[in-house]
Amino acid sequence: MIACSLLLLSLISASALQHPVVYPDGRPSALLRLDATDQGVVLRHGLAPANCDKYGGRDVWVFKSRDAFYMHYDGAGPKGWLACLATSKDLVHWKTLGPILDFGMPGEDDSASASYGTTYFDGKTWHMFYLGTPHTSPAPDLIPAFPYQTMKALGSSPTGPWVKQATVVPFRCTPNTYFDVTASPGHIIRQGREYVMVFSAASEDAKGTHRTLGLARTKNLDGPWQIDPKPIVPNSEQIENSSLYFEPTNKTWFLFTNHIGLEGFEYTDAVWMYWSKDLNHWDPANKAVVLDGKNCTWSHKCIGLPSVMKVKNRLAIIYDAPGGESKSHMRRDIGLAWLKLPLNPPSSKAK
């Protein structure tokens, strides 16, 4: 019995540890794993109305209202990338409904893309914070390019219609800061009278792009936000986008984000998970790989950003990926993976 117990503890410890990926520029690796169980593709691109996701679907934000799930995802269409809508009753079978935003007028911050829309319901009104940019890569891909700005829209229901609020400027990229080329939206949590957003931040210099997450705060969802002077983790972590889950059994916040890897060129290589008892303070050492090419059943190189959602006794992770050995931004589909609840941080030490 003792030998069996020791063997079990050894296996548990070994399953948490991994041989970390070594990146050529020395960016940090995640030393631990907490493997999600992958279910596979649940929404394929190219089937939505008006060819809105003809060239790919990615960058998901999933939320629930009453008994239905709603997915905002970036549809890559002939004119560029727009936030599109899909609905579901079970997270597996989705009905695509087409774009929910349109491009801004020439000269506006969202003239080339109005995409990645995160939401917050205040009990009366639906608020959407979305990514806008006036720049893209050349056609036909038209991939959104820096700067990534946070813009605002209002809706009367979870399906909209969404009305842009051009006069509302939550925050913008600011020169000589950790968010000088990216200040794009993320998950919003209310703490007392204050709203806190975990937003994506990036800066550029001669050495390249440096990505991290920051905290923005406001007491008015239709007003400006104040950005914390320092990011939650160093920008050497190379992470972007946020989805949060709070585990009540151990009073821990779990932050899911996509990591940017480097193999020939930069691409999204994994979903990472950070954990903290305090939403305002994070230790970059407390992180683990949740989903990558090792445990994804259909995409073996590239895994895009996550959106997480509690469903009974499991945590759903909705993500995008191009499949196979591809590392492309384009022709991505939407997948679904699961973690068992309650959620506990992985440990490298067997007790």
C-alpha positions in Angstrom: 0.0 0.0 0.0 2.8 2.4 0.9 4.6 1.6 -2.3 1.5 2.2 -4.3 0.9 5.6 -2.6 4.4 6.7 -3.2 4.1 5.7 -6.9 0.8 7.7 -7.2 2.4 10.8 -5.6 5.3 10.4 -8.0 2.9 10.3 -11.0 1.0 13.3 -9.7 4.2 15.3 -9.3 5.5 14.2 -12.7 2.2 15.2 -14.4 2.5 18.7 -13.0 6.1 19.2 -14.1 7.1 19.4 -17.7 10.2 19.7 -19.9 9.8 23.5 -20.6 10.0 24.9 -24.1 13.2 26.8 -24.6 12.7 29.9 -26.7 15.5 31.3 -28.8 15.2 34.8 -27.3 15.1 33.6 -23.7 11.5 34.5 -23.0 10.2 32.7 -19.8 8.7 29.2 -20.0 5.9 27.7 -17.9 7.4 24.9 -15.8 4.1 23.4 -14.7 1.2 21.8 -16.5 -2.5 21.4 -15.7 -3.7 19.6 -18.8 -7.2 20.3 -20.0 -9.1 17.6 -21.8 -9.7 18.6 -25.4 -13.1 17.9 -27.0 -12.1 19.2 -30.4 -13.6 21.6 -33.0 -17.0 23.0 -32.3 -17.3 25.7 -34.9 -15.7 25.7 -38.3 -15.0 28.8 -40.2 -16.5 29.5 -43.6 -20.1 28.7 -42.9 -21.4 32.0 -41.4 -23.7 34.5 -43.2 -22.3 37.0 -45.7 -19.0 35.2 -45.9 -18.1 37.0 -42.6 -15.6 34.2 -41.6 -14.6 33.0 -45.0 -10.9 33.2 -44.2 -11.1 32.2 -40.5 -12.7 32.5 -37.1 -10.7 33.3 -34.0 -10.3 35.5 -30.8 -13.4 34.3 -28.9 -15.3 35.8 -26.0 -18.0 33.6 -24.6 -20.7 34.7 -22.1 -24.0 33.5 -20.8 -27.4 35.1 -20.4 -30.3 33.1 -19.0 -30.1 29.6 -20.6 -28.1 30.5 -23.7 -24.4 30.9 -24.5 -23.2 33.7 -26.8 -19.9 33.8 -28.6 -18.2 36.9 -30.1 -15.5 35.8 -32.4 -13.4 37.6 -35.1 -14.6 36.7 -38.5 -12.0 37.2 -41.2 -14.1 38.3 -44.2 -13.3 39.7 -47.7 -13.2 43.3 -46.3 -11.4 42.6 -43.1 -12.0 41.3 -39.6 -15.2 42.1 -37.7 -16.7 40.8 -34.4 -19.3 38.1 -35.3 -22.0 36.4 -33.2 -22.8 32.7 -32.6 -25.2 31.2 -30.1 -25.5 27.8 -28.4 -27.4 25.9 -25.8 -24.5 23.5 -24.9 -21.2 25.1 -26.1 -20.9 22.3 -28.7 -23.5 23.1 -31.3 -23.4 26.7 -32.5 -25.6 28.8 -34.8 -23.6 31.6 -36.6 -25.5 34.9 -37.0 -23.0 37.1 -38.8 -21.3 40.4 -37.9 -22.4 42.5 -35.0 -20.2 45.5 -35.7 -19.2 47.3 -38.9 -16.0 49.2 -39.9 -15.6 52.8 -38.8 -15.4 55.7 -41.2 -12.0 56.5 -42.8 -9.8 58.1 -40.3 -11.5 56.5 -37.3 -9.7 54.2 -34.9 -11.8 51.2 -36.1 -11.8 51.9 -39.8 -9.9 48.7 -40.6 -11.2 46.4 -37.9 -13.9 46.3 -35.2 -13.2 43.0 -33.5 -12.7 41.1 -30.2 -15.7 42.3 -28.2 -15.7 41.6 -24.5 -19.0 42.3 -22.6 -20.3 43.3 -19.2 -23.9 43.4 -18.1 -24.7 45.9 -15.4 -28.2 44.6 -14.7 -29.8 46.9 -17.2 -27.5 47.5 -20.1 -25.0 45.4 -22.0 -21.6 47.1 -22.5 -19.2 45.9 -25.1 -15.5 46.9 -25.2 -14.0 46.0 -28.6 -10.7 46.2 -30.4 -10.4 48.9 -33.1 -7.5 49.6 -35.5 -7.1 51.7 -38.6 -4.3 49.3 -39.9 -4.1 45.8 -41.3 -1.7 43.6 -43.3 -2.2 43.5 -47.1 -5.2 41.7 -48.7 -6.5 39.1 -48.7 -5.6 38.3 -45.0 -6.2 41.9 -43.7 -4.9 40.9 -40.3 -5.4 43.7 -37.7 -2.2 45.6 -37.1 -1.0 48.0 -34.4 -2.2 50.1 -32.8 -4.8 48.0 -31.0 -7.2 50.4 -29.2 -10.2 49.8 -26.8 -13.5 51.2 -28.1 -17.0 51.0 -26.7 -20.6 50.0 -27.8 -23.9 49.6 -26.0 -26.6 46.9 -26.5 -30.1 46.4 -25.2 -29.7 42.6 -25.2 -26.9 40.0 -25.4 -27.4 40.0 -29.1 -27.4 43.8 -29.4 -28.1 45.6 -31.6 -24.8 47.2 -30.7 -24.5 51.0 -31.0 -21.0 52.4 -31.1 -20.2 55.2 -28.6 -17.7 57.3 -30.5 -17.5 59.9 -27.7 -16.5 57.3 -25.1 -12.8 56.8 -24.9 -12.0 54.1 -22.3 -8.2 54.4 -22.8 -5.7 54.5 -25.7 -2.2 53.5 -26.5 0.2 55.9 -24.9 3.8 56.6 -26.1 6.7 55.6 -23.8 4.5 53.2 -21.7 4.1 49.4 -21.5 1.0 49.9 -23.7 2.3 52.1 -26.5 1.1 49.8 -29.4 -1.6 47.7 -27.7 -4.2 48.8 -25.2 -7.0 46.3 -26.1 -9.9 45.0 -24.0 -10.2 42.1 -21.6 -12.2 40.6 -18.8 -14.0 43.0 -16.5 -14.7 42.3 -12.8 -16.6 44.5 -10.4 -14.9 45.1 -7.0 -17.1 47.2 -4.7 -17.9 50.4 -6.5 -15.0 49.9 -9.0 -14.8 48.0 -12.2 -11.4 46.4 -13.0 -10.4 45.3 -16.5 -7.5 43.0 -17.2 -6.4 44.5 -20.6 -3.8 43.5 -23.1 -0.8 45.7 -23.3 2.2 45.7 -25.6 5.2 48.0 -26.4 7.7 47.9 -29.2 11.4 48.7 -29.5 14.4 47.7 -31.6 14.3 44.3 -30.0 10.7 43.5 -30.9 7.3 43.4 -29.4 6.8 43.0 -25.6 3.4 41.8 -24.4 1.8 41.6 -21.0 -1.5 42.3 -19.2 -2.4 45.4 -17.2 -5.2 46.6 -14.9 -7.5 49.4 -15.8 -10.1 50.9 -13.4 -13.2 53.0 -13.5 -16.4 53.7 -11.6 -18.3 54.6 -14.8 -18.5 52.1 -17.7 -19.3 55.0 -20.0 -16.3 57.1 -18.8 -12.5 57.0 -19.0 -10.4 54.3 -17.2 -7.3 54.8 -15.2 -4.5 52.4 -16.0 -2.1 51.1 -13.3 1.4 52.3 -13.8 2.9 48.8 -13.9 1.6 45.6 -15.6 0.6 42.6 -13.5 3.6 40.6 -14.8 6.7 41.6 -16.7 6.3 42.1 -20.4 8.9 39.4 -21.0 6.1 36.9 -20.2 4.8 37.5 -23.8 1.1 37.0 -23.0 -2.1 38.7 -24.4 -5.8 38.6 -23.7 -7.6 37.6 -20.5 -10.4 35.4 -19.2 -10.9 35.0 -15.4 -12.4 32.3 -13.2 -12.7 32.6 -9.4 -12.6 29.4 -7.5 -14.7 29.8 -4.3 -13.4 26.7 -2.5 -9.9 28.1 -2.2 -10.6 31.8 -2.9 -8.2 31.9 -5.8 -8.4 33.8 -9.1 -7.3 31.9 -12.2 -6.3 34.0 -15.2 -6.3 32.3 -18.6 -4.3 33.9 -21.4 -2.6 33.0 -24.7 1.2 32.8 -24.8 3.2 34.0 -27.8 5.9 31.6 -28.7 8.8 31.9 -31.1 9.8 29.3 -33.6 11.0 31.0 -36.8 8.5 33.7 -36.1 6.1 34.6 -33.3 2.7 32.9 -33.0 0.2 31.8 -30.4 1.6 28.5 -29.1 -0.4 27.8 -25.9 -3.0 28.7 -23.3 -1.3 29.6 -20.0 -3.0 29.9 -16.6 -1.8 32.2 -13.8 -3.3 32.1 -10.3 -3.5 34.5 -7.3 -5.4 35.1 -4.1 -5.5 38.8 -5.0 -6.8 40.2 -8.3 -4.5 43.2 -7.9 -1.2 41.2 -7.4 0.2 38.4 -9.5 3.4 36.4 -9.3 4.8 35.5 -12.7 6.1 32.2 -11.2 2.6 31.0 -10.5 1.7 29.8 -14.0 1.1 26.6 -15.9 0.4 25.3 -19.4 -3.2 24.3 -19.8 -3.5 23.6 -23.6 -0.9 23.3 -26.3 0.1 21.0 -29.1 0.8 18.2 -26.6 -2.9 17.8 -25.4 -4.9 19.5 -28.2 -6.3 16.7 -30.4 -6.3 18.6 -33.6 -3.9 21.5 -33.6 -0.3 20.4 -32.8 1.6 23.7 -33.0 -0.7 26.7 -32.6 -3.4 27.5 -29.9 -5.2 30.8 -29.8 -6.7 32.9 -27.0 -9.0 31.3 -24.4 -12.4 32.3 -23.0 -13.5 30.3 -20.0 -16.9 29.5 -18.6 -18.1 27.5 -15.6 -20.6 24.7 -16.7 -21.8 22.6 -13.8 -18.8 20.9 -12.3 -16.4 21.7 -15.2 -14.7 24.8 -16.6 -15.0 25.1 -20.3 -12.1 26.6 -22.3 -13.2 27.9 -25.7 -10.2 28.7 -28.0 -9.1 29.0 -31.6 -6.5 27.2 -33.6 -5.6 26.5 -37.3 -5.1 22.8 -36.9 -2.4 20.3 -37.8 1.1 21.8 -38.0 0.0 25.2 -39.1 1.0 28.4 -37.2 -1.1 30.7 -39.4 -3.3 33.6 -38.3 -5.8 32.5 -40.9 -8.3 29.7 -41.5 -8.7 29.0 -37.8 -11.6 27.2 -36.2 -13.0 27.2 -32.7 -12.3 24.4 -30.3 -13.5 23.4 -26.8 -11.6 21.9 -23.9 -12.4 21.2 -20.2 -10.9 21.3 -16.7 -12.5 19.6 -13.7 -13.8 21.7 -10.8 -12.9 22.7 -8.2 -9.8 24.1 -9.7 -6.5 24.0 -7.8 -3.1 25.2 -8.8 -0.7 22.4 -9.9 2.2 21.7 -7.6 5.7 20.5 -8.5 6.1 19.0 -5.0 4.4 15.8 -3.9 3.4 16.0 -0.2 
